[in-house]
């Protein structure tokens, strides 16, 4: 399988190509907990990634965020597209 740090780098690059601001900030407060996620601030979509998140958690946060976008017209490395497609297949299979 593709090295995890490689995936993080390319998923972040993909987020940037989509116009997402990627911010490494803690999202844990008294009211919320988590390792990151996608939100809208002032009309702009921002992907937060907790700097304390493990590499696997960063990948999961980015995969969850990126699945909301149409990637059909964007070049995605085959290994990264496979990873994102697997996630999409899992979601569809769980809905059936």
C-alpha positions as CSV (number, residue, x, y, z in Angstrom):
1,X,0.0,0.0,0.0
2,X,1.0,3.6,-0.5
3,X,2.9,5.2,2.3
4,X,0.7,7.2,4.6
5,X,2.7,10.4,4.6
6,X,2.6,10.3,0.8
7,X,-1.2,10.1,1.0
8,X,-1.4,13.0,3.4
9,X,0.7,15.2,1.1
10,X,-1.4,14.3,-2.0
11,X,-4.8,14.6,-0.2
12,X,-3.8,18.1,1.0
13,X,-2.7,19.0,-2.6
14,X,-6.1,17.8,-3.9
15,X,-7.9,19.9,-1.3
16,X,-5.9,22.9,-2.4
17,X,-6.8,22.2,-6.1
18,X,-10.4,22.2,-5.1
19,X,-10.0,25.7,-3.5
20,X,-10.2,24.5,0.1
21,X,-8.1,26.3,2.7
22,X,-6.3,23.7,4.8
23,X,-5.7,24.8,8.3
24,X,-3.9,23.0,11.0
25,X,-5.6,24.0,14.1
26,X,-7.0,22.2,17.1
27,X,-10.8,21.7,16.8
28,X,-11.2,20.5,20.4
29,X,-13.1,22.8,22.7
30,X,-15.4,22.3,25.6
31,X,-18.3,21.9,23.2
32,X,-16.6,19.9,20.4
33,X,-14.1,17.2,20.0
34,X,-12.6,15.6,16.9
35,X,-9.6,15.5,14.6
36,X,-10.9,18.0,12.0
37,X,-13.4,18.4,9.3
38,X,-14.8,20.6,6.6
39,X,-16.7,23.8,7.4
40,X,-17.7,27.1,5.8
41,X,-16.3,30.3,7.2
42,X,-17.4,33.6,5.6
43,X,-18.5,31.8,2.5
44,X,-15.3,29.9,2.0
45,X,-14.8,26.2,2.7
46,X,-12.1,25.4,5.1
47,X,-10.6,22.0,6.0
48,X,-9.4,21.9,9.6
49,X,-6.9,19.2,10.6
50,X,-5.9,18.9,14.2
51,X,-2.1,19.1,14.5
52,X,-2.2,16.4,17.1
53,X,-4.0,13.9,14.9
54,X,-2.2,10.8,13.8
55,X,-1.4,10.3,10.2
56,X,-4.2,7.8,9.9
57,X,-6.7,10.3,11.4
58,X,-5.5,13.0,9.0
59,X,-6.2,10.7,6.1
60,X,-9.6,9.8,7.4
61,X,-10.5,13.5,7.9
62,X,-9.4,14.4,4.4
63,X,-11.1,11.4,2.8
64,X,-14.4,12.3,4.5
65,X,-14.1,16.0,3.4
66,X,-13.0,15.3,-0.2
67,X,-15.8,12.8,-0.9
68,X,-18.2,15.7,-1.0
69,X,-16.6,17.1,-4.2
70,X,-16.8,16.0,-7.8
71,X,-13.3,14.9,-8.7
72,X,-14.0,13.7,-12.2
73,X,-12.3,16.6,-14.0
74,X,-9.3,16.8,-11.7
75,X,-6.2,14.6,-12.1
76,X,-5.8,12.5,-9.0
77,X,-2.9,10.0,-8.7
78,X,-4.2,6.5,-9.3
79,X,-3.4,5.3,-5.7
80,X,-5.1,8.3,-4.2
81,X,-8.2,7.9,-6.5
82,X,-8.3,4.2,-5.5
83,X,-8.3,5.2,-1.9
84,X,-11.1,7.7,-2.4
85,X,-13.1,5.3,-4.5
86,X,-12.9,2.6,-1.9
87,X,-14.4,5.0,0.6
88,X,-17.2,5.9,-1.8
89,X,-17.9,2.2,-2.4
90,X,-18.0,1.5,1.3
91,X,-20.5,4.3,1.8
92,X,-22.8,3.0,-1.0
93,X,-22.6,-0.6,0.3
94,X,-23.6,0.5,3.8
95,X,-26.7,2.3,2.5
96,X,-28.0,-0.8,0.8
